[in-house]
Amino acid sequence: MKKEFLMMISTVFIFASYFGQDKNPLSEEKSIKIEYSGQILLAKDTKSNIFITFGGPGLKIQSGKTYLIAGMFPSLKYNYRYDINIDKGPLSPVLGTGLQLCYKKFTCGIIFYSIKNNWHFAPAVGYKF
């Protein structure tokens, strides 16, 4: 029993080492490509809010240098007509959702924000770096 087990282990080891070898030693090595991309957009709604939006997670469909993103956009909301008795301050974080169309380094989007249970529509333009 011990000889059969040793024979099976050695056979598996030999086949694994044979098939694990590179057939063409001069082939190009595959490298891992790490890419960093970020984006900043400015958006303005019909109220007195301006949003500084940063690109967040989303689904990306790409065709050449143009791509469409459906995703979430973490933002900072600046209200330039805030009332100190009602609002906590002029600057607050908010999360938006929407579509973004990018071409090379230029980007534009249609973003919706939920502020105090009301949806605010804000078109945005920005730059991708």
C-alpha positions in Angstrom: 0.0 0.0 0.0 2.8 2.4 0.8 4.6 1.7 -2.5 1.4 2.4 -4.5 0.9 5.7 -2.6 4.5 6.7 -3.2 4.2 5.8 -6.9 1.0 7.9 -7.3 2.5 10.9 -5.5 5.7 10.8 -7.6 3.6 10.4 -10.9 1.5 13.4 -10.0 4.7 15.4 -9.2 6.4 14.4 -12.5 3.3 15.3 -14.6 2.8 18.6 -12.7 6.4 19.6 -13.2 6.3 18.6 -16.9 3.1 20.5 -17.7 4.0 23.4 -15.5 7.1 24.3 -17.6 7.0 27.1 -20.2 7.0 25.6 -23.7 8.6 28.6 -25.3 11.4 30.1 -23.1 11.7 33.2 -25.4 8.1 34.2 -25.0 7.3 37.6 -23.7 6.7 37.8 -20.0 3.2 38.9 -19.0 3.3 41.9 -16.7 0.6 43.3 -14.4 -0.6 46.7 -15.4 -1.5 49.0 -12.5 -3.4 52.1 -13.5 -4.5 55.0 -11.4 -7.2 57.3 -12.6 -9.1 60.0 -10.8 -11.6 62.7 -11.8 -13.0 65.9 -10.4 -16.3 67.3 -11.6 -18.2 70.5 -10.8 -22.0 70.4 -10.8 -24.6 73.0 -10.2 -28.3 72.3 -9.5 -31.3 74.6 -9.9 -31.2 75.5 -6.2 -28.3 77.3 -4.5 -26.0 74.3 -4.4 -22.6 73.7 -6.0 -21.1 70.2 -5.9 -17.5 69.2 -6.1 -17.7 65.6 -7.2 -15.0 62.9 -7.1 -15.3 59.8 -9.2 -16.5 56.8 -7.3 -17.4 53.2 -8.0 -19.4 52.3 -11.1 -19.9 50.3 -14.2 -17.8 51.3 -17.2 -18.5 50.7 -20.9 -15.5 51.6 -23.1 -15.2 52.0 -26.8 -11.9 53.4 -27.9 -11.2 56.7 -26.0 -14.8 57.2 -25.2 -16.5 55.6 -22.2 -19.8 55.7 -20.3 -19.9 55.2 -16.5 -23.1 54.5 -14.5 -22.0 55.0 -10.9 -21.9 56.7 -7.5 -20.3 60.0 -7.0 -19.1 61.1 -3.5 -19.4 64.9 -3.4 -19.0 68.0 -1.2 -22.1 70.2 -1.4 -21.6 74.0 -1.0 -24.7 76.0 -0.4 -23.9 79.7 -1.0 -27.3 80.9 0.4 -27.5 78.9 3.5 -29.6 80.0 6.5 -27.6 79.6 9.8 -30.9 78.8 11.6 -31.9 76.0 9.3 -28.7 74.5 7.9 -25.7 73.2 9.8 -23.3 75.0 7.5 -22.5 75.9 3.9 -20.3 72.7 3.3 -21.5 69.1 3.7 -20.8 65.7 2.2 -23.4 64.1 0.0 -23.5 61.0 -2.3 -24.8 61.3 -5.9 -25.7 58.8 -8.5 -26.0 59.1 -12.3 -24.3 58.8 -15.7 -21.0 60.2 -16.9 -19.7 60.4 -20.4 -15.9 60.7 -20.9 -13.7 61.4 -23.9 -10.0 61.4 -23.4 -9.5 63.8 -20.4 -12.8 65.7 -20.7 -15.8 64.4 -18.8 -19.5 65.5 -18.3 -22.3 63.9 -16.4 -25.9 63.9 -15.3 -25.9 63.4 -11.5 -28.8 63.1 -9.1 -28.5 63.9 -5.4 -30.9 63.1 -2.6 -30.9 66.0 -0.1 -33.5 66.0 2.7 -35.6 63.4 0.9 -35.7 65.5 -2.3 -33.9 64.7 -5.5 -31.8 67.4 -7.0 -30.6 67.2 -10.7 -27.2 68.6 -11.4 -25.3 68.6 -14.7 -21.6 68.4 -14.3 -18.4 69.0 -16.2 -14.9 68.0 -15.2 -11.4 66.7 -15.9 -10.0 63.2 -15.7 -6.4 62.8 -14.6 
